[in-house]
Amino acid sequence: MPGSGAVGSGGAAVMADAASGEPQPRRVLGLPGATALVMGNVIGVGVFQLPAAIAGYGTIGIVAFVVVSICSVLLAVVFGWLARRLPHTGGPYVYARDAFGELTGFLTAWSYWITSWASNGALVVAWAGYVNVLVPLHGKGPNLVVTIGALWLAVLANLAGVRGAGVIAVVTTVLKFVPLVLVAFIGLFFIKKDNFGPFVAHGGAIGSLSAAAAVLMFSFLGVESATVAAEEVHDPRRNVLRATVAGTVAAAVVYVVGTISVFGLVPHGTLEHSTAPYADAAHAMIPGWSGADETMAAAAVISGAGTLVGWTLISARMPYAAARDSLFPGMFLRRNRRGVPWIGLVAAGALASGITLLNYTGGLQAAFTALALLTTFTAAVPYVFSAAAQLLWLLTDHGPVGRPEAAVRFARDIVVSAIAVAFTIWLVAGAGYSAVYQGVLLLFAGIPVYVFMRWRAARAAVLRGEDAEKSQIE
């Protein structure tokens, strides 16, 4: 039966950890913590710029947001179903490995790992921009200290344990939601029809819809966060589904309603060139409010801090899951006394710091920007394999030897999974030719690592066989 291998291998891995004396994963994330992890990883600092980013396409950008939101919620549902089947750390990696084999599983883990630390590198630079609004940082030196310091504070917060990271996720999610929700829902009472501008600003409707959606797709990365840390969630077969769907729906509602309010509060011509659209919306709601910029900057700083801690937590879980199957180096299995895979955290912090340093030294600014954009493509790889795995298992399980299932429910599940597959393929297309080209190169750069790990495993098997023969002779 598809999927049975993961249950076995996952259990064997946990037993092996226990035999080696390594601290075990602790199920310390309840439903609120897991939901906050999803919401915090989805809603970062980008939400504060999204209305301005799509204003140039016209009001059709709101339609694009609705489409992307619906598809993202369906993708979240698929991840919830998958977690019920295989509630193991690694999420997308586990699904891809069990459905399509080790190589696909490795490429999924490799691509997702790139996404996690590259996202942090891009996030922390944008986050520092909002810090500058609150506390002006003059020169590259102070900016560099703040950005690198933030990356390693996130690592330290996670080294202290998942419970602490979960508390940070809950607190920052609540704090950043307050100003977003206030502008989004109270702002609806102040909108003016004339501010919305043309439905399509430039070109055709289909082209504008696709272009706006391509920009917005990046905003929903992180819907799978609870599945990646499934073994640290209480009752994962139940709570991962609930947290993933609830977190994604909440983010989608805030995104869409907030965008409608900002479009209706800020004149279209002004919004197109705005560097702080939510602050401009707050000014429109409360004319003469001198603290609007600082309030929204503070919300962005809090939001970015929570997202940084959340993505750092996730960045260590994917290589840990792959290392349990000998597809990543064994050092990623090492846990500290709090049960945290610390090598993965330190590696993610170092790689994100490296990207940030390249950005601040100048010269490789374009390379850094391109790498930040690649996260849409690198995240799409595990998404499409996960959705395809669910589609495969639905078809396989519904066969003559599979379990019986109501026709209506089966049709519903097939349609939802098929939409999720199509959506992730569209996500890849939206990344653009340059991002896809460079993303494929980064993806294939992992092949030598896979070959090396498979060679090591085969060599170890041969040595074990030789030792067994010698013991029998003796």
C-alpha positions as a Markdown table, in Angstrom:
| # | Residue | x | y | z |
|---|---|---|---|---|
| 1 | Met | 0.0 | 0.0 | 0.0 |
| 2 | Pro | 1.4 | 3.4 | -0.9 |
| 3 | Gly | 2.8 | 5.2 | 2.1 |
| 4 | Ser | 3.4 | 2.2 | 4.2 |
| 5 | Gly | 7.1 | 2.5 | 3.7 |
| 6 | Ala | 7.2 | 5.9 | 5.4 |
| 7 | Val | 5.5 | 4.7 | 8.4 |
| 8 | Gly | 8.0 | 2.0 | 8.8 |
| 9 | Ser | 11.0 | 4.0 | 8.0 |
| 10 | Gly | 9.9 | 6.9 | 10.2 |
| 11 | Gly | 9.4 | 4.5 | 13.1 |
| 12 | Ala | 12.7 | 2.9 | 12.5 |
| 13 | Ala | 14.4 | 6.2 | 12.5 |
| 14 | Val | 12.9 | 7.2 | 15.8 |
| 15 | Met | 13.9 | 3.9 | 17.4 |
| 16 | Ala | 17.4 | 4.3 | 16.0 |
| 17 | Asp | 17.6 | 7.7 | 17.6 |
| 18 | Ala | 16.5 | 6.3 | 20.9 |
| 19 | Ala | 19.1 | 3.5 | 20.7 |
| 20 | Ser | 21.9 | 6.0 | 20.0 |
| 21 | Gly | 20.9 | 8.1 | 23.0 |
| 22 | Glu | 20.0 | 11.1 | 21.0 |
| 23 | Pro | 17.2 | 13.3 | 22.5 |
| 24 | Gln | 13.9 | 12.7 | 20.9 |
| 25 | Pro | 11.6 | 15.2 | 19.2 |
| 26 | Arg | 9.2 | 16.8 | 21.8 |
| 27 | Arg | 5.6 | 17.3 | 20.9 |
| 28 | Val | 5.4 | 20.9 | 22.3 |
| 29 | Leu | 3.4 | 22.6 | 19.6 |
| 30 | Gly | -0.3 | 22.6 | 20.3 |
| 31 | Leu | -3.0 | 23.7 | 17.9 |
| 32 | Pro | -2.5 | 27.5 | 18.6 |
| 33 | Gly | 1.3 | 27.2 | 18.3 |
| 34 | Ala | 1.1 | 25.2 | 15.0 |
| 35 | Thr | -1.5 | 27.6 | 13.6 |
| 36 | Ala | 0.7 | 30.6 | 14.5 |
| 37 | Leu | 3.7 | 28.9 | 12.9 |
| 38 | Val | 1.8 | 28.7 | 9.6 |
| 39 | Met | 0.3 | 32.2 | 9.8 |
| 40 | Gly | 3.7 | 33.7 | 10.9 |
| 41 | Asn | 5.6 | 32.0 | 8.1 |
| 42 | Val | 3.0 | 33.0 | 5.5 |
| 43 | Ile | 2.6 | 36.6 | 6.6 |
| 44 | Gly | 6.0 | 38.2 | 6.7 |
| 45 | Val | 7.2 | 41.8 | 6.0 |
| 46 | Gly | 6.0 | 41.5 | 2.3 |
| 47 | Val | 2.3 | 41.9 | 3.2 |
| 48 | Phe | 3.0 | 45.6 | 4.0 |
| 49 | Gln | 4.1 | 46.2 | 0.4 |
| 50 | Leu | 1.8 | 43.9 | -1.5 |
| 51 | Pro | -1.0 | 46.5 | -2.3 |
| 52 | Ala | 1.6 | 48.8 | -3.9 |
| 53 | Ala | 3.3 | 45.9 | -5.7 |
| 54 | Ile | 0.1 | 44.9 | -7.6 |
| 55 | Ala | -1.4 | 48.4 | -8.0 |
| 56 | Gly | 0.3 | 48.9 | -11.3 |
| 57 | Tyr | -1.8 | 46.1 | -12.9 |
| 58 | Gly | -5.1 | 47.8 | -11.9 |
| 59 | Thr | -7.9 | 46.6 | -9.7 |
| 60 | Ile | -7.7 | 43.2 | -11.4 |
| 61 | Gly | -4.9 | 42.7 | -8.8 |
| 62 | Ile | -7.6 | 42.1 | -6.2 |
| 63 | Val | -9.1 | 39.4 | -8.4 |
| 64 | Ala | -5.7 | 37.8 | -8.7 |
| 65 | Phe | -5.4 | 37.9 | -4.9 |
| 66 | Val | -8.7 | 36.1 | -4.5 |
| 67 | Val | -7.7 | 33.4 | -7.1 |
| 68 | Val | -4.3 | 32.9 | -5.5 |
| 69 | Ser | -5.9 | 32.8 | -2.0 |
| 70 | Ile | -8.4 | 30.1 | -3.0 |
| 71 | Cys | -5.8 | 28.0 | -4.6 |
| 72 | Ser | -3.4 | 28.3 | -1.6 |
| 73 | Val | -6.2 | 27.2 | 0.8 |
| 74 | Leu | -6.8 | 24.2 | -1.4 |
| 75 | Leu | -3.1 | 23.4 | -1.4 |
| 76 | Ala | -3.2 | 23.8 | 2.4 |
| 77 | Val | -6.1 | 21.2 | 2.5 |
| 78 | Val | -3.9 | 18.8 | 0.5 |
| 79 | Phe | -1.0 | 19.2 | 2.9 |
| 80 | Gly | -3.4 | 18.5 | 5.8 |
| 81 | Trp | -4.6 | 15.3 | 4.1 |
| 82 | Leu | -1.0 | 14.2 | 3.5 |
| 83 | Ala | -0.1 | 14.9 | 7.2 |
| 84 | Arg | -2.9 | 12.6 | 8.3 |
| 85 | Arg | -1.4 | 9.8 | 6.2 |
| 86 | Leu | 2.2 | 10.4 | 7.1 |
| 87 | Pro | 2.6 | 12.6 | 10.2 |
| 88 | His | 6.4 | 12.7 | 10.1 |
| 89 | Thr | 9.0 | 15.5 | 10.3 |
| 90 | Gly | 10.0 | 16.6 | 6.8 |
| 91 | Gly | 6.5 | 16.9 | 5.3 |
| 92 | Pro | 6.9 | 17.4 | 1.6 |
| 93 | Tyr | 10.1 | 15.4 | 1.6 |
| 94 | Val | 8.4 | 12.4 | 3.2 |
| 95 | Tyr | 5.5 | 12.5 | 0.7 |
| 96 | Ala | 7.7 | 12.8 | -2.3 |
| 97 | Arg | 10.0 | 10.0 | -1.2 |
| 98 | Asp | 7.2 | 7.6 | -0.4 |
| 99 | Ala | 5.3 | 8.3 | -3.6 |
| 100 | Phe | 8.1 | 8.6 | -6.2 |
| 101 | Gly | 11.3 | 7.2 | -4.7 |
| 102 | Glu | 14.5 | 8.4 | -3.0 |
| 103 | Leu | 15.8 | 10.7 | -5.8 |
| 104 | Thr | 12.6 | 12.7 | -5.9 |
| 105 | Gly | 12.5 | 12.8 | -2.2 |
| 106 | Phe | 16.1 | 14.1 | -2.1 |
| 107 | Leu | 15.4 | 16.8 | -4.7 |
| 108 | Thr | 12.3 | 17.9 | -2.7 |
| 109 | Ala | 14.3 | 18.1 | 0.5 |
| 110 | Trp | 17.2 | 19.9 | -1.3 |
| 111 | Ser | 14.9 | 22.4 | -3.0 |
| 112 | Tyr | 13.0 | 23.1 | 0.2 |
| 113 | Trp | 16.2 | 23.6 | 2.2 |
| 114 | Ile | 17.4 | 26.2 | -0.3 |
| 115 | Thr | 14.0 | 27.9 | 0.1 |
| 116 | Ser | 14.2 | 28.1 | 3.9 |
| 117 | Trp | 17.6 | 29.7 | 4.3 |
| 118 | Ala | 17.4 | 31.8 | 1.1 |
| 119 | Ser | 14.1 | 33.2 | 2.3 |
| 120 | Asn | 15.7 | 34.3 | 5.5 |
| 121 | Gly | 18.5 | 36.0 | 3.7 |
| 122 | Ala | 16.0 | 38.0 | 1.7 |
| 123 | Leu | 13.6 | 38.6 | 4.6 |
| 124 | Val | 16.2 | 40.0 | 7.0 |
| 125 | Val | 17.3 | 42.7 | 4.5 |
| 126 | Ala | 13.7 | 43.8 | 3.9 |
| 127 | Trp | 13.2 | 43.7 | 7.7 |
| 128 | Ala | 16.2 | 45.9 | 8.3 |
| 129 | Gly | 14.6 | 48.5 | 6.1 |
| 130 | Tyr | 11.6 | 48.8 | 8.5 |
| 131 | Val | 14.0 | 48.9 | 11.5 |
| 132 | Asn | 15.6 | 52.0 | 9.8 |
| 133 | Val | 12.2 | 53.8 | 10.0 |
| 134 | Leu | 12.1 | 53.3 | 13.8 |
| 135 | Val | 15.9 | 53.6 | 14.5 |
| 136 | Pro | 17.9 | 55.2 | 11.7 |
| 137 | Leu | 20.9 | 53.1 | 10.9 |
| 138 | His | 23.6 | 55.2 | 9.2 |
| 139 | Gly | 26.0 | 53.4 | 6.9 |
| 140 | Lys | 26.5 | 49.8 | 5.9 |
| 141 | Gly | 28.2 | 48.9 | 9.2 |
| 142 | Pro | 25.2 | 49.4 | 11.6 |
| 143 | Asn | 22.8 | 47.8 | 9.0 |
| 144 | Leu | 25.0 | 44.8 | 8.7 |
| 145 | Val | 25.3 | 44.3 | 12.5 |
| 146 | Val | 21.5 | 44.5 | 12.8 |
| 147 | Thr | 20.7 | 42.1 | 9.9 |
| 148 | Ile | 23.3 | 39.5 | 10.9 |
| 149 | Gly | 22.5 | 39.9 | 14.5 |
| 150 | Ala | 18.8 | 39.2 | 13.8 |
| 151 | Leu | 19.6 | 36.0 | 11.9 |
| 152 | Trp | 21.6 | 34.6 | 14.8 |
| 153 | Leu | 19.1 | 35.7 | 17.4 |
| 154 | Ala | 16.5 | 33.6 | 15.5 |
| 155 | Val | 19.0 | 30.7 | 15.6 |
| 156 | Leu | 19.5 | 31.1 | 19.4 |
| 157 | Ala | 15.7 | 31.4 | 19.9 |
| 158 | Asn | 15.3 | 28.0 | 18.2 |
| 159 | Leu | 18.3 | 26.4 | 20.0 |
| 160 | Ala | 16.5 | 27.1 | 23.3 |
| 161 | Gly | 13.7 | 24.8 | 22.2 |
| 162 | Val | 10.6 | 24.4 | 20.0 |
| 163 | Arg | 8.4 | 25.6 | 22.8 |
| 164 | Gly | 10.1 | 29.0 | 23.0 |
| 165 | Ala | 9.9 | 29.3 | 19.2 |
| 166 | Gly | 6.2 | 28.5 | 19.3 |
| 167 | Val | 5.6 | 31.1 | 22.0 |
| 168 | Ile | 7.4 | 33.7 | 19.8 |
| 169 | Ala | 5.3 | 32.7 | 16.8 |
| 170 | Val | 2.0 | 33.1 | 18.8 |
| 171 | Val | 3.0 | 36.5 | 20.3 |
| 172 | Thr | 4.3 | 38.0 | 17.1 |
| 173 | Thr | 1.4 | 36.7 | 15.1 |
| 174 | Val | -1.1 | 38.4 | 17.5 |
| 175 | Leu | 0.9 | 41.7 | 17.6 |
| 176 | Lys | 1.3 | 42.0 | 13.9 |
| 177 | Phe | -2.3 | 41.2 | 13.2 |
| 178 | Val | -3.7 | 44.0 | 15.3 |
| 179 | Pro | -2.7 | 46.9 | 12.9 |
| 180 | Leu | -3.3 | 44.8 | 9.8 |
| 181 | Val | -6.8 | 43.8 | 10.9 |
| 182 | Leu | -7.6 | 47.4 | 12.0 |
| 183 | Val | -6.6 | 48.8 | 8.6 |
| 184 | Ala | -8.2 | 46.0 | 6.7 |
| 185 | Phe | -11.7 | 45.9 | 8.4 |
| 186 | Ile | -12.2 | 49.4 | 9.8 |
| 187 | Gly | -10.8 | 50.8 | 6.6 |
| 188 | Leu | -13.7 | 49.3 | 4.7 |
| 189 | Phe | -15.9 | 52.0 | 6.2 |
| 190 | Phe | -13.7 | 54.8 | 4.7 |
| 191 | Ile | -13.0 | 53.6 | 1.2 |
| 192 | Lys | -13.9 | 55.7 | -1.8 |
| 193 | Lys | -14.9 | 54.2 | -5.1 |
| 194 | Asp | -12.9 | 56.7 | -7.2 |
| 195 | Asn | -9.6 | 55.6 | -5.5 |
| 196 | Phe | -9.7 | 52.1 | -7.1 |
| 197 | Gly | -8.7 | 53.3 | -10.5 |
| 198 | Pro | -9.0 | 51.3 | -13.7 |
| 199 | Phe | -9.8 | 47.6 | -13.6 |
| 200 | Val | -6.9 | 46.9 | -16.0 |
| 201 | Ala | -4.2 | 49.5 | -16.0 |
| 202 | His | -2.1 | 48.2 | -18.9 |
| 203 | Gly | -2.4 | 45.5 | -21.5 |
| 204 | Gly | -5.0 | 42.7 | -21.5 |
| 205 | Ala | -7.0 | 41.3 | -18.6 |
| 206 | Ile | -5.5 | 37.8 | -18.8 |
| 207 | Gly | -1.9 | 39.0 | -19.0 |
| 208 | Ser | -2.5 | 41.4 | -16.1 |
| 209 | Leu | -4.2 | 38.7 | -14.0 |
| 210 | Ser | -1.3 | 36.2 | -14.6 |
| 211 | Ala | 1.4 | 38.9 | -13.9 |
| 212 | Ala | -0.2 | 40.1 | -10.7 |
| 213 | Ala | -0.7 | 36.4 | -9.6 |
| 214 | Ala | 3.0 | 35.8 | -10.2 |
| 215 | Val | 3.9 | 38.5 | -7.8 |
| 216 | Leu | 1.3 | 37.3 | -5.2 |
| 217 | Met | 2.3 | 33.7 | -5.2 |
| 218 | Phe | 5.4 | 34.4 | -3.2 |
| 219 | Ser | 3.2 | 35.8 | -0.4 |
| 220 | Phe | 1.7 | 32.3 | 0.4 |
| 221 | Leu | 5.0 | 30.4 | 0.8 |
| 222 | Gly | 4.9 | 28.7 | 4.2 |
| 223 | Val | 1.4 | 27.0 | 4.1 |
| 224 | Glu | 3.2 | 23.7 | 4.6 |
| 225 | Ser | 5.1 | 24.8 | 7.8 |
| 226 | Ala | 3.2 | 22.6 | 10.2 |
| 227 | Thr | 3.8 | 19.5 | 8.1 |
| 228 | Val | 7.5 | 20.0 | 8.2 |
| 229 | Ala | 7.6 | 20.0 | 12.0 |
| 230 | Ala | 4.8 | 17.4 | 12.3 |
| 231 | Glu | 6.6 | 15.2 | 14.9 |
| 232 | Glu | 6.8 | 18.3 | 17.3 |
| 233 | Val | 3.0 | 18.9 | 17.0 |
| 234 | His | 0.6 | 17.4 | 19.5 |
| 235 | Asp | -1.7 | 14.8 | 17.8 |
| 236 | Pro | -0.3 | 15.6 | 14.3 |
| 237 | Arg | -2.8 | 13.6 | 12.4 |
| 238 | Arg | -5.5 | 15.9 | 13.6 |
| 239 | Asn | -3.8 | 19.2 | 14.5 |
| 240 | Val | -1.6 | 19.6 | 11.4 |
| 241 | Leu | -4.6 | 19.7 | 9.1 |
| 242 | Arg | -6.5 | 22.1 | 11.4 |
| 243 | Ala | -3.5 | 24.4 | 11.8 |
| 244 | Thr | -2.6 | 24.4 | 8.1 |
| 245 | Val | -6.0 | 25.2 | 6.9 |
| 246 | Ala | -6.9 | 27.7 | 9.7 |
| 247 | Gly | -3.6 | 29.5 | 9.3 |
| 248 | Thr | -3.8 | 29.8 | 5.6 |
| 249 | Val | -7.5 | 30.9 | 5.6 |
| 250 | Ala | -6.7 | 33.6 | 8.2 |
| 251 | Ala | -3.8 | 34.9 | 6.2 |
| 252 | Ala | -5.8 | 34.9 | 3.0 |
| 253 | Val | -8.7 | 36.8 | 4.6 |
| 254 | Val | -6.3 | 39.5 | 6.0 |
| 255 | Tyr | -4.5 | 39.7 | 2.7 |
| 256 | Val | -7.6 | 40.1 | 0.5 |
| 257 | Val | -9.6 | 42.4 | 2.8 |
| 258 | Gly | -6.5 | 44.5 | 3.6 |
| 259 | Thr | -5.7 | 44.9 | -0.1 |
| 260 | Ile | -9.3 | 46.0 | -0.8 |
| 261 | Ser | -9.2 | 48.6 | 1.9 |
| 262 | Val | -5.8 | 50.0 | 0.9 |
| 263 | Phe | -7.0 | 50.2 | -2.8 |
| 264 | Gly | -10.1 | 52.1 | -1.6 |
| 265 | Leu | -8.3 | 54.4 | 0.8 |
| 266 | Val | -5.3 | 55.5 | -1.3 |
| 267 | Pro | -5.7 | 57.0 | -4.7 |
| 268 | His | -4.5 | 54.7 | -7.5 |
| 269 | Gly | -1.9 | 57.1 | -8.8 |
| 270 | Thr | -0.4 | 57.5 | -5.3 |
| 271 | Leu | -0.6 | 53.8 | -4.5 |
| 272 | Glu | 1.4 | 52.8 | -7.5 |
| 273 | His | 4.4 | 54.6 | -6.2 |
| 274 | Ser | 3.9 | 54.2 | -2.5 |
| 275 | Thr | 6.7 | 52.7 | -0.3 |
| 276 | Ala | 4.4 | 52.3 | 2.7 |
| 277 | Pro | 0.8 | 51.6 | 1.4 |
| 278 | Tyr | -0.6 | 50.6 | 4.8 |
| 279 | Ala | 0.8 | 53.7 | 6.4 |
| 280 | Asp | -0.8 | 55.8 | 3.6 |
| 281 | Ala | -4.1 | 54.0 | 4.2 |
| 282 | Ala | -3.8 | 54.8 | 8.0 |
| 283 | His | -3.2 | 58.5 | 7.1 |
| 284 | Ala | -6.4 | 58.4 | 4.9 |
| 285 | Met | -8.4 | 56.9 | 7.8 |
| 286 | Ile | -7.1 | 59.3 | 10.4 |
| 287 | Pro | -5.9 | 62.5 | 8.7 |
| 288 | Gly | -3.1 | 64.2 | 10.5 |
| 289 | Trp | -1.9 | 61.0 | 12.3 |
| 290 | Ser | 1.8 | 61.7 | 12.5 |
| 291 | Gly | 2.6 | 58.3 | 14.0 |
| 292 | Ala | 1.2 | 56.2 | 11.1 |
| 293 | Asp | 4.6 | 55.4 | 9.5 |
| 294 | Glu | 6.2 | 54.4 | 12.8 |
| 295 | Thr | 3.2 | 52.2 | 13.8 |
| 296 | Met | 3.2 | 50.3 | 10.5 |
| 297 | Ala | 7.0 | 50.0 | 10.6 |
| 298 | Ala | 6.8 | 48.6 | 14.1 |
| 299 | Ala | 4.2 | 46.0 | 12.9 |
| 300 | Ala | 6.4 | 45.1 | 10.0 |
| 301 | Val | 9.4 | 44.7 | 12.4 |
| 302 | Ile | 7.4 | 42.4 | 14.7 |
| 303 | Ser | 6.0 | 40.5 | 11.7 |
| 304 | Gly | 9.5 | 40.0 | 10.2 |
| 305 | Ala | 10.9 | 38.9 | 13.6 |
| 306 | Gly | 8.2 | 36.2 | 14.0 |
| 307 | Thr | 8.6 | 35.0 | 10.4 |
| 308 | Leu | 12.4 | 34.8 | 10.8 |
| 309 | Val | 12.1 | 32.6 | 13.9 |
| 310 | Gly | 9.5 | 30.4 | 12.2 |
| 311 | Trp | 11.5 | 29.9 | 9.0 |
| 312 | Thr | 14.6 | 29.2 | 11.0 |
| 313 | Leu | 12.8 | 26.5 | 12.9 |
| 314 | Ile | 11.7 | 24.9 | 9.7 |
| 315 | Ser | 15.1 | 25.1 | 8.1 |
| 316 | Ala | 16.6 | 22.5 | 10.4 |
| 317 | Arg | 13.7 | 20.0 | 10.1 |
| 318 | Met | 14.0 | 19.2 | 6.4 |
| 319 | Pro | 17.7 | 18.2 | 6.4 |
| 320 | Tyr | 17.0 | 16.3 | 9.6 |
| 321 | Ala | 14.3 | 14.2 | 8.0 |
| 322 | Ala | 16.5 | 13.5 | 4.9 |
| 323 | Ala | 19.5 | 12.6 | 7.1 |
| 324 | Arg | 17.4 | 9.9 | 8.8 |
| 325 | Asp | 17.2 | 8.2 | 5.5 |
| 326 | Ser | 20.9 | 8.7 | 4.7 |
| 327 | Leu | 20.1 | 11.2 | 2.0 |
| 328 | Phe | 21.7 | 14.2 | 3.8 |
| 329 | Pro | 24.9 | 14.0 | 5.9 |
| 330 | Gly | 24.4 | 12.3 | 9.3 |
| 331 | Met | 25.6 | 15.4 | 11.2 |
| 332 | Phe | 22.1 | 16.9 | 10.6 |
| 333 | Leu | 20.7 | 14.3 | 13.0 |
| 334 | Arg | 22.6 | 15.7 | 16.0 |
| 335 | Arg | 20.2 | 17.2 | 18.6 |
| 336 | Asn | 21.0 | 19.2 | 21.7 |
| 337 | Arg | 19.7 | 18.3 | 25.1 |
| 338 | Arg | 16.4 | 20.1 | 24.3 |
| 339 | Gly | 15.9 | 17.8 | 21.3 |
| 340 | Val | 16.6 | 20.5 | 18.7 |
| 341 | Pro | 18.6 | 19.5 | 15.6 |
| 342 | Trp | 21.2 | 22.2 | 16.1 |
| 343 | Ile | 23.5 | 21.5 | 13.2 |
| 344 | Gly | 20.7 | 22.3 | 10.8 |
| 345 | Leu | 20.0 | 25.6 | 12.6 |
| 346 | Val | 23.6 | 26.7 | 12.6 |
| 347 | Ala | 24.0 | 25.7 | 8.9 |
| 348 | Ala | 20.9 | 27.7 | 8.0 |
| 349 | Gly | 22.1 | 30.7 | 10.0 |
| 350 | Ala | 25.5 | 30.6 | 8.3 |
| 351 | Leu | 24.1 | 30.3 | 4.8 |
| 352 | Ala | 21.6 | 33.1 | 5.3 |
| 353 | Ser | 24.4 | 35.2 | 6.8 |
| 354 | Gly | 26.6 | 34.5 | 3.8 |
| 355 | Ile | 23.9 | 35.7 | 1.4 |
| 356 | Thr | 23.4 | 38.8 | 3.4 |
| 357 | Leu | 27.1 | 39.6 | 3.5 |
| 358 | Leu | 27.3 | 39.2 | -0.3 |
| 359 | Asn | 24.4 | 41.7 | -0.5 |
| 360 | Tyr | 26.1 | 44.3 | 1.7 |
| 361 | Thr | 29.6 | 44.0 | 0.1 |
| 362 | Gly | 28.2 | 45.2 | -3.2 |
| 363 | Gly | 29.2 | 43.6 | -6.5 |
| 364 | Leu | 26.9 | 40.6 | -6.0 |
| 365 | Gln | 23.7 | 42.6 | -5.4 |
| 366 | Ala | 22.1 | 41.2 | -8.6 |
| 367 | Ala | 23.0 | 37.7 | -7.6 |
| 368 | Phe | 21.5 | 38.1 | -4.2 |
| 369 | Thr | 18.3 | 39.6 | -5.6 |
| 370 | Ala | 18.0 | 36.8 | -8.1 |
| 371 | Leu | 18.5 | 34.2 | -5.4 |
| 372 | Ala | 15.7 | 35.8 | -3.3 |
| 373 | Leu | 13.4 | 35.6 | -6.3 |
| 374 | Leu | 14.3 | 31.9 | -6.8 |
| 375 | Thr | 12.5 | 31.0 | -3.6 |
| 376 | Thr | 9.2 | 30.9 | -5.5 |
| 377 | Phe | 10.6 | 28.3 | -7.8 |
| 378 | Thr | 12.4 | 26.3 | -5.2 |
| 379 | Ala | 9.2 | 26.2 | -3.1 |
| 380 | Ala | 7.2 | 25.1 | -6.0 |
| 381 | Val | 9.2 | 21.9 | -6.4 |
| 382 | Pro | 8.1 | 20.3 | -3.1 |
| 383 | Tyr | 4.6 | 21.7 | -3.6 |
| 384 | Val | 4.1 | 20.0 | -6.9 |
| 385 | Phe | 5.5 | 16.7 | -5.8 |
| 386 | Ser | 3.4 | 16.8 | -2.6 |
| 387 | Ala | 0.2 | 17.5 | -4.5 |
| 388 | Ala | 1.0 | 14.9 | -7.1 |
| 389 | Ala | 1.7 | 12.3 | -4.3 |
| 390 | Gln | -1.8 | 12.9 | -2.9 |
| 391 | Leu | -3.3 | 12.6 | -6.4 |
| 392 | Leu | -1.4 | 9.3 | -6.9 |
| 393 | Trp | -2.5 | 7.8 | -3.6 |
| 394 | Leu | -6.1 | 8.8 | -4.1 |
| 395 | Leu | -6.1 | 7.0 | -7.5 |
| 396 | Thr | -4.2 | 4.0 | -6.1 |
| 397 | Asp | -6.3 | 3.6 | -2.9 |
| 398 | His | -9.5 | 3.8 | -4.8 |
| 399 | Gly | -8.6 | 0.9 | -7.1 |
| 400 | Pro | -10.1 | -2.6 | -6.9 |
| 401 | Val | -7.8 | -3.7 | -4.0 |
| 402 | Gly | -8.0 | -0.3 | -2.2 |
| 403 | Arg | -10.4 | 0.9 | 0.5 |
| 404 | Pro | -13.9 | 1.7 | -0.7 |
| 405 | Glu | -14.8 | 5.4 | -0.7 |
| 406 | Ala | -17.9 | 7.4 | -1.4 |
| 407 | Ala | -18.0 | 8.6 | -5.1 |
| 408 | Val | -18.8 | 12.2 | -4.2 |
| 409 | Arg | -15.9 | 12.4 | -1.6 |
| 410 | Phe | -13.5 | 10.8 | -4.0 |
| 411 | Ala | -14.4 | 13.2 | -6.8 |
| 412 | Arg | -14.0 | 16.1 | -4.4 |
| 413 | Asp | -10.6 | 15.0 | -3.3 |
| 414 | Ile | -9.4 | 14.4 | -6.9 |
| 415 | Val | -10.6 | 17.8 | -8.0 |
| 416 | Val | -8.9 | 19.6 | -5.0 |
| 417 | Ser | -5.6 | 17.7 | -5.5 |
| 418 | Ala | -5.7 | 18.3 | -9.3 |
| 419 | Ile | -6.2 | 22.0 | -8.7 |
| 420 | Ala | -3.3 | 22.0 | -6.3 |
| 421 | Val | -1.0 | 20.4 | -8.9 |
| 422 | Ala | -2.1 | 22.9 | -11.6 |
| 423 | Phe | -1.6 | 25.8 | -9.2 |
| 424 | Thr | 1.9 | 24.8 | -8.4 |
| 425 | Ile | 2.8 | 24.4 | -12.0 |
| 426 | Trp | 1.4 | 27.9 | -12.6 |
| 427 | Leu | 3.5 | 29.1 | -9.7 |
| 428 | Val | 6.6 | 27.8 | -11.6 |
| 429 | Ala | 5.5 | 29.6 | -14.7 |
| 430 | Gly | 5.0 | 32.8 | -12.8 |
| 431 | Ala | 8.6 | 32.7 | -11.5 |
| 432 | Gly | 9.8 | 33.7 | -14.9 |
| 433 | Tyr | 12.4 | 32.2 | -17.3 |
| 434 | Ser | 15.4 | 33.5 | -15.5 |
| 435 | Ala | 14.3 | 32.2 | -12.1 |
| 436 | Val | 13.4 | 28.8 | -13.5 |
| 437 | Tyr | 16.7 | 28.5 | -15.4 |
| 438 | Gln | 18.8 | 29.4 | -12.3 |
| 439 | Gly | 16.5 | 27.4 | -10.1 |
| 440 | Val | 17.0 | 24.3 | -12.1 |
| 441 | Leu | 20.8 | 24.8 | -11.9 |
| 442 | Leu | 20.6 | 25.1 | -8.1 |
| 443 | Leu | 18.4 | 22.0 | -8.0 |
| 444 | Phe | 20.8 | 19.9 | -10.1 |
| 445 | Ala | 23.7 | 21.1 | -8.0 |
| 446 | Gly | 22.4 | 18.8 | -5.3 |
| 447 | Ile | 22.8 | 15.7 | -7.6 |
| 448 | Pro | 26.5 | 15.2 | -6.7 |
| 449 | Val | 25.5 | 15.3 | -3.0 |
| 450 | Tyr | 22.9 | 12.6 | -3.7 |
| 451 | Val | 25.4 | 10.5 | -5.6 |
| 452 | Phe | 27.9 | 10.8 | -2.7 |
| 453 | Met | 25.4 | 9.9 | -0.1 |
| 454 | Arg | 24.2 | 6.9 | -2.0 |
| 455 | Trp | 27.8 | 5.8 | -2.6 |
| 456 | Arg | 28.5 | 6.0 | 1.1 |
| 457 | Ala | 25.4 | 4.0 | 1.9 |
| 458 | Ala | 26.4 | 1.3 | -0.6 |
| 459 | Arg | 29.9 | 1.2 | 0.6 |
| 460 | Ala | 28.7 | 0.8 | 4.2 |
| 461 | Ala | 26.4 | -2.0 | 3.2 |
| 462 | Val | 29.3 | -3.9 | 1.6 |
| 463 | Leu | 31.5 | -3.4 | 4.6 |
| 464 | Arg | 28.8 | -4.7 | 6.9 |
| 465 | Gly | 28.4 | -7.7 | 4.6 |
| 466 | Glu | 32.1 | -8.4 | 4.8 |
| 467 | Asp | 32.1 | -8.2 | 8.5 |
| 468 | Ala | 29.2 | -10.6 | 8.7 |
| 469 | Glu | 31.0 | -13.1 | 6.5 |
| 470 | Lys | 34.1 | -12.9 | 8.7 |
| 471 | Ser | 32.1 | -13.4 | 11.9 |
| 472 | Gln | 30.5 | -16.5 | 10.4 |
| 473 | Ile | 33.9 | -17.9 | 9.4 |
| 474 | Glu | 35.3 | -17.3 | 12.8 |
